[in-house]
Amino acid sequence: MKDREYIENMIARFLNGNCNEVELQELKTWTETSPENKKEYISIKDIWDASKTPKENTEEQLSIFYRNLYEKARKSRMLWIRYSSAVAAILLIALAISVLLPQKSTNQTENFQVFSVPLGSRSKVLLADGTSVSLNSGSELKYSSNFSADNRLVELSGEGFFEVKSDKAHPFLVKTKDFNVKVTGTQFNVCAYDENNFTSTTLAEGKIELQIDGSNQNFEIVPGEKFELDRKTRKYTLGNADIESEIAWKDGEFIFRNIPFPDLLQRLERWYDVKLNYSDAGLQKFNFTGRFKNQETIWQVLDALKLTSPIDYRKTTFREFTIIYKPLKQN
């Protein structure tokens, strides 16, 4: 591995999205070499985030970055205070420490390829037939090593947005634990996390055919509709969907419209790779509506919830928070 300046420059290029494949692998190896290297990456990432503004190019960004590194060395105590106050930024990027390549892992087991996305991350897969699959945090896509334009079958655990390459002669099949989706060319979202009480699919464009596993029930879904199956009761609903909020996650935006508070916390846990605990049953009766960009830290999200909901919170460990119910006082 090269000297410190080389490492800092490579990290800066990575954070700006300009690393090549060789550098990505080299950086991944370096961060995994020792806990000190991981801590150094976190520290540099924190400085980078503090330096970045939307209109800066790479050269300007690097200039500010190194100036801030110098300030860090000169004023380490003050930067530690600043670092502590910005620790939520670390929550967003800590997953990148162990997965610096495009937030993914692939391996071949029993003639299958498995593409997994860690918590706190999103990624994209381009399949051999030209189909694109965006995968949400904590998701896994599995498909045969023989996947091709003639053999288009995948299995999903988690959440994925599919943009299927059109081929009427060879349908594309998505298998989940609860139902199978058959398409020829379309755009749709499937949410099938193992820990959820439901499995759902939402159609943005085209047409899909859905069959509930273990039954003869088949459904044809048209654009703008959402199918949701309750895993416990096996009852389903099929109706109009809020497409914007259903698929906003793939573009790094979180939109919630009247969702139960426990469901909100579950999603935030996945997106930020944190644990959000609560014990008061009073929180379960609240629904939440809101909109966040991926740039917001978990601290900013919790602060926003604190302003709009009867809650408070405290940090219990590095990646764990306790949500406290604070009912409004009656006059």
C-alpha positions as CSV (number, residue, x, y, z in Angstrom):
1,M,0.0,0.0,0.0
2,K,1.2,3.5,-0.8
3,D,2.0,6.4,1.6
4,R,-0.6,8.5,3.6
5,E,-1.0,11.2,0.9
6,Y,-1.8,8.5,-1.7
7,I,-4.4,6.9,0.6
8,E,-6.1,10.3,1.4
9,N,-6.2,11.1,-2.3
10,M,-7.7,7.7,-3.1
11,I,-10.3,8.0,-0.4
12,A,-11.2,11.5,-1.7
13,R,-11.6,10.1,-5.2
14,F,-13.7,7.3,-3.9
15,L,-16.0,9.7,-2.0
16,N,-16.4,11.8,-5.1
17,G,-17.2,8.7,-7.2
18,N,-14.0,8.7,-9.4
19,C,-12.2,5.6,-8.2
20,N,-11.5,2.9,-10.8
21,E,-12.0,-0.8,-10.0
22,V,-8.3,-1.4,-9.1
23,E,-8.4,1.5,-6.6
24,L,-11.7,0.4,-5.2
25,Q,-10.2,-3.1,-4.4
26,E,-7.0,-1.5,-3.0
27,L,-9.0,0.8,-0.7
28,K,-11.2,-2.1,0.4
29,T,-8.1,-4.2,1.3
30,W,-6.6,-1.2,3.1
31,T,-9.7,-0.6,5.3
32,E,-9.9,-4.3,6.2
33,T,-6.2,-4.5,7.2
34,S,-6.6,-3.0,10.7
35,P,-9.1,-1.2,13.0
36,E,-6.9,1.9,12.8
37,N,-7.3,2.1,9.1
38,K,-11.1,1.8,9.5
39,K,-11.1,4.6,12.0
40,E,-8.9,6.7,9.7
41,Y,-11.4,6.2,6.9
42,I,-14.3,7.3,9.1
43,S,-12.4,10.4,10.1
44,I,-11.5,11.4,6.6
45,K,-15.1,10.7,5.4
46,D,-16.4,13.0,8.1
47,I,-14.1,15.8,6.9
48,W,-15.1,15.2,3.3
49,D,-18.8,15.5,4.2
50,A,-18.1,18.8,6.0
51,S,-16.2,20.2,3.0
52,K,-18.6,19.2,0.3
53,T,-21.0,21.6,-1.5
54,P,-23.2,20.6,-4.5
55,K,-21.4,22.7,-7.2
56,E,-17.8,21.9,-6.4
57,N,-15.8,19.9,-8.9
58,T,-13.2,17.3,-7.8
59,E,-10.2,19.6,-7.8
60,E,-12.0,22.2,-5.7
61,Q,-13.2,19.5,-3.4
62,L,-9.8,18.1,-3.0
63,S,-8.4,21.5,-2.2
64,I,-10.9,22.1,0.6
65,F,-10.5,18.5,1.8
66,Y,-6.7,18.9,2.3
67,R,-7.2,22.3,3.9
68,N,-9.5,20.7,6.4
69,L,-7.1,17.8,7.0
70,Y,-4.5,20.4,7.9
71,E,-6.9,22.0,10.3
72,K,-7.6,18.6,11.8
73,A,-3.9,18.1,12.5
74,R,-3.5,21.6,13.9
75,K,-6.7,21.7,16.0
76,S,-7.3,18.0,16.8
77,R,-9.2,18.7,20.0
78,M,-11.6,21.1,18.4
79,L,-12.2,18.7,15.6
80,W,-12.9,15.9,18.0
81,I,-15.7,18.0,19.4
82,R,-17.0,18.7,15.9
83,Y,-16.6,15.0,15.1
84,S,-18.7,14.0,18.1
85,S,-21.4,16.4,17.2
86,A,-21.5,15.0,13.6
87,V,-21.3,11.3,14.6
88,A,-24.6,10.7,12.8
89,A,-22.7,11.1,9.5
90,I,-20.7,8.1,10.5
91,L,-23.9,6.0,10.8
92,L,-24.6,6.7,7.2
93,I,-21.2,5.6,5.9
94,A,-20.0,3.0,8.4
95,L,-21.3,0.2,6.1
96,A,-18.9,1.4,3.4
97,I,-16.0,0.6,5.6
98,S,-16.4,-3.1,5.1
99,V,-18.0,-2.9,1.6
100,L,-16.2,-0.2,-0.4
101,L,-16.9,-1.8,-3.7
102,P,-20.3,-0.8,-5.0
103,Q,-22.2,-1.8,-1.8
104,K,-22.5,-5.4,-2.8
105,S,-21.2,-8.9,-2.5
106,T,-21.5,-11.7,-4.9
107,N,-20.7,-15.3,-4.6
108,Q,-21.4,-18.6,-6.4
109,T,-23.1,-21.4,-4.4
110,E,-24.6,-24.5,-5.9
111,N,-24.7,-22.9,-9.4
112,F,-26.4,-19.8,-8.2
113,Q,-25.2,-16.2,-8.0
114,V,-26.2,-14.2,-4.9
115,F,-26.0,-10.5,-4.9
116,S,-26.5,-9.0,-1.4
117,V,-26.7,-5.4,-0.2
118,P,-25.8,-4.6,3.4
119,L,-27.9,-2.6,5.8
120,G,-27.6,1.1,5.3
121,S,-26.9,0.9,1.6
122,R,-28.5,0.6,-1.8
123,S,-27.1,-0.9,-5.0
124,K,-27.9,-1.8,-8.6
125,V,-27.5,-5.0,-10.6
126,L,-27.5,-5.2,-14.4
127,L,-28.4,-8.7,-15.5
128,A,-27.2,-10.5,-18.6
129,D,-30.5,-9.9,-20.5
130,G,-30.3,-6.1,-20.0
131,T,-32.7,-6.0,-17.0
132,S,-31.8,-3.5,-14.3
133,V,-32.6,-4.2,-10.7
134,S,-32.2,-1.6,-7.9
135,L,-31.8,-3.2,-4.5
136,N,-32.8,-1.6,-1.2
137,S,-30.9,-1.9,2.1
138,G,-30.6,-5.5,3.4
139,S,-31.8,-7.1,0.2
140,E,-30.6,-10.2,-1.7
141,L,-31.1,-11.2,-5.3
142,K,-30.4,-14.8,-6.3
143,Y,-30.3,-16.2,-9.8
144,S,-28.9,-19.1,-11.7
145,S,-25.3,-19.0,-13.0
146,N,-27.0,-19.9,-16.3
147,F,-29.2,-16.8,-16.3
148,S,-29.5,-15.4,-19.8
149,A,-32.0,-13.9,-22.2
150,D,-33.5,-17.4,-22.6
151,N,-33.6,-18.2,-18.8
152,R,-34.9,-15.2,-16.9
153,L,-35.6,-16.3,-13.3
154,V,-34.5,-14.5,-10.1
155,E,-35.4,-14.9,-6.4
156,L,-35.7,-11.8,-4.2
157,S,-35.5,-11.3,-0.4
158,G,-35.9,-7.7,0.6
159,E,-36.9,-4.9,-1.8
160,G,-36.1,-4.4,-5.5
161,F,-37.2,-2.1,-8.3
162,F,-37.1,-4.0,-11.6
163,E,-36.7,-2.4,-15.0
164,V,-37.2,-5.5,-17.2
165,K,-35.8,-5.7,-20.7
166,S,-38.8,-6.4,-23.0
167,D,-38.9,-9.9,-24.5
168,K,-42.3,-11.4,-25.1
169,A,-41.0,-14.7,-26.1
170,H,-39.1,-15.2,-22.8
171,P,-41.0,-13.9,-19.7
172,F,-39.0,-12.6,-16.7
173,L,-39.9,-14.3,-13.4
174,V,-39.4,-12.9,-9.8
175,K,-39.9,-15.5,-7.0
176,T,-40.5,-14.5,-3.4
177,K,-41.5,-16.6,-0.5
178,D,-45.1,-15.6,-0.9
179,F,-45.8,-15.1,-4.6
180,N,-44.3,-15.1,-8.1
181,V,-44.4,-12.3,-10.6
182,K,-44.3,-12.9,-14.3
183,V,-43.6,-10.1,-16.8
184,T,-42.3,-9.6,-20.4
185,G,-41.1,-6.0,-20.1
186,T,-42.1,-3.5,-17.4
187,Q,-41.1,-1.5,-14.3
188,F,-42.3,-2.6,-10.9
189,N,-41.3,-2.7,-7.2
190,V,-41.4,-5.8,-5.0
191,C,-41.1,-5.5,-1.2
192,A,-40.5,-9.0,0.4
193,Y,-38.4,-8.6,3.6
194,D,-38.5,-11.7,5.7
195,E,-39.3,-9.7,8.9
196,N,-42.2,-7.8,7.4
197,N,-45.8,-8.9,8.0
198,F,-46.6,-8.4,4.4
199,T,-45.2,-8.9,0.9
200,S,-46.2,-6.4,-1.9
201,T,-45.6,-5.4,-5.5
202,T,-46.4,-2.1,-7.1
203,L,-46.5,-1.6,-10.9
204,A,-45.2,1.6,-12.4
205,E,-45.3,0.7,-16.1
206,G,-46.4,-2.2,-18.3
207,K,-48.3,-5.2,-16.9
208,I,-47.5,-8.0,-14.5
209,E,-49.1,-11.4,-13.7
210,L,-48.9,-12.6,-10.1
211,Q,-49.5,-16.0,-8.6
212,I,-49.7,-16.6,-4.8
213,D,-47.4,-19.4,-3.8
214,G,-49.2,-22.7,-3.1
215,S,-52.5,-21.7,-4.7
216,N,-54.2,-21.3,-8.0
217,Q,-54.9,-17.6,-7.4
218,N,-53.7,-15.4,-10.2
219,F,-53.9,-11.7,-10.6
220,E,-53.2,-9.3,-13.5
221,I,-51.9,-6.0,-12.2
222,V,-52.0,-2.7,-14.2
223,P,-50.0,0.5,-13.8
224,G,-50.7,2.4,-10.7
225,E,-51.9,-0.6,-8.7
226,K,-50.4,-2.3,-5.6
227,F,-50.9,-5.8,-4.5
228,E,-50.2,-6.6,-0.8
229,L,-50.5,-10.0,0.9
230,D,-50.8,-10.4,4.6
231,R,-48.4,-13.2,5.5
232,K,-50.3,-14.3,8.6
233,T,-53.9,-14.2,7.4
234,R,-53.0,-14.8,3.7
235,K,-55.6,-12.1,2.9
236,Y,-54.7,-9.7,0.1
237,T,-55.6,-6.2,-1.1
238,L,-55.3,-4.8,-4.6
239,G,-55.9,-1.2,-5.2
240,N,-54.5,2.2,-6.3
241,A,-50.9,2.9,-5.2
242,D,-48.9,6.0,-4.4
243,I,-46.2,5.3,-6.9
244,E,-44.0,8.2,-5.9
245,S,-43.7,7.1,-2.3
246,E,-43.4,3.4,-3.1
247,I,-40.4,3.8,-5.4
248,A,-38.7,7.0,-4.1
249,W,-36.2,4.9,-2.2
250,K,-34.3,3.9,-5.4
251,D,-33.4,7.5,-5.9
252,G,-32.3,8.1,-2.4
253,E,-35.5,9.7,-1.1
254,F,-37.8,8.5,1.7
255,I,-41.4,9.4,1.4
256,F,-43.9,8.3,4.0
257,R,-47.7,8.9,3.9
258,N,-49.7,7.9,6.9
259,I,-47.6,4.8,7.8
260,P,-47.6,3.3,11.4
261,F,-44.8,4.6,13.6
262,P,-43.4,1.0,14.2
263,D,-43.1,0.5,10.4
264,L,-41.3,3.9,10.1
265,L,-38.8,2.8,12.7
266,Q,-38.2,-0.5,11.0
267,R,-37.5,1.2,7.7
268,L,-35.1,3.7,9.3
269,E,-33.2,0.8,11.0
270,R,-32.6,-0.7,7.6
271,W,-31.7,2.6,5.8
272,Y,-29.3,3.8,8.5
273,D,-28.1,0.4,9.9
274,V,-29.0,1.4,13.4
275,K,-31.2,-0.1,16.2
276,L,-34.2,2.0,17.3
277,N,-35.8,0.7,20.5
278,Y,-39.0,1.7,22.2
279,S,-41.2,0.1,24.9
280,D,-44.2,2.3,25.3
281,A,-47.2,0.9,23.5
282,G,-48.6,4.4,23.1
283,L,-46.2,4.9,20.1
284,Q,-47.9,2.2,18.1
285,K,-51.1,4.2,17.6
286,F,-49.3,7.0,15.7
287,N,-49.1,7.3,11.9
288,F,-46.4,9.4,10.3
289,T,-46.2,11.5,7.1
290,G,-42.9,12.9,6.0
291,R,-40.2,13.2,3.4
292,F,-36.4,12.9,3.8
293,K,-33.5,13.0,1.4
294,N,-30.7,10.4,1.8
295,Q,-28.4,13.3,2.8
296,E,-30.1,13.6,6.1
297,T,-28.4,11.8,9.0
298,I,-30.2,9.7,11.5
299,W,-29.9,12.5,14.0
300,Q,-31.6,14.9,11.7
301,V,-34.4,12.5,11.0
302,L,-34.9,11.8,14.7
303,D,-34.9,15.6,15.4
304,A,-37.5,16.1,12.7
305,L,-39.7,13.3,14.3
306,K,-39.2,15.0,17.7
307,L,-40.6,18.2,16.3
308,T,-43.6,16.6,14.7
309,S,-44.4,13.7,17.1
310,P,-44.7,13.3,20.8
311,I,-41.3,11.6,21.2
312,D,-37.8,12.2,22.4
313,Y,-34.7,10.0,22.0
314,R,-31.4,9.3,23.5
315,K,-28.3,7.5,22.1
316,T,-27.5,4.3,24.1
317,T,-24.6,2.9,22.0
318,F,-22.8,3.9,18.8
319,R,-25.6,2.6,16.6
320,E,-28.5,2.2,19.0
321,F,-31.1,4.7,20.1
322,T,-34.0,4.6,22.5
323,I,-37.2,6.3,21.4
324,I,-39.2,7.8,24.4
325,Y,-42.9,8.5,24.2
326,K,-43.8,12.0,25.6
327,P,-47.5,12.4,25.4
328,L,-48.8,15.9,25.2
329,K,-49.9,17.4,28.4
330,Q,-53.7,18.0,28.8
331,N,-54.8,21.5,29.8
